[in-house]
Amino acid sequence: MIVTLIVLCEVAFWVLLAAGLALRYLAKKPGMGAAVLLCEPLLEIVLLVVTAVDLKNGAQPDWKHGLAAVYIGFTVGLGHSTIRWVDARVAHRFAGGPPPVKPPKYGRARAVHEWKVAARWTVAAVTALALLQAAVRYVGGDGDVSSLRSWQQTMLFVLGLNLVIALSYTLFPKREPAGR
């Protein structure tokens, strides 16, 4: 049931995003479009509540519960930037908006960009880690929480990887080719 709900939340995320942007740009109702987009966080609240109820009802914590926490973390950390990214492209394509701004390719500007990306991934990973830890405490010493701990290790790896990438652009900045 949890996996099905995660899939439904992901599908609903994109349906709400499409509906919100369609209202904003095609129907010329930006207020209604914003209202639809503001419904996005409700999906994560539903997933969180259903996961907690599932654990409360005696379900053994497994990879599905961990995946729910990770999905919520990613949505918290990356959902807003995803919406902005899609919004800029839809505005350009269907509403005569300016072309989307491309990330810088070289030097300090690229390093700053990579640190901003790493910050979003950090928020995602820390949110997932906190939810996973809350689930571990919620289950208590009676249940096998190894799958939740495994997800925590994965999130620490994701966090470390993003920080290493950002640090590499800081220490070894990509230089603009000569002649440009």
Salt bridges, closest charged atoms under 4 A:
ASP54 OD2 - HIS65 NE2 2.62
ASP62 OD2 - LYS64 NZ 3.22
ASP62 OD1 - HIS65 ND1 3.13
ASP87 OD2 - ARG24 NH1 3.10
GLU114 OE2 - ARG110 NH2 2.77
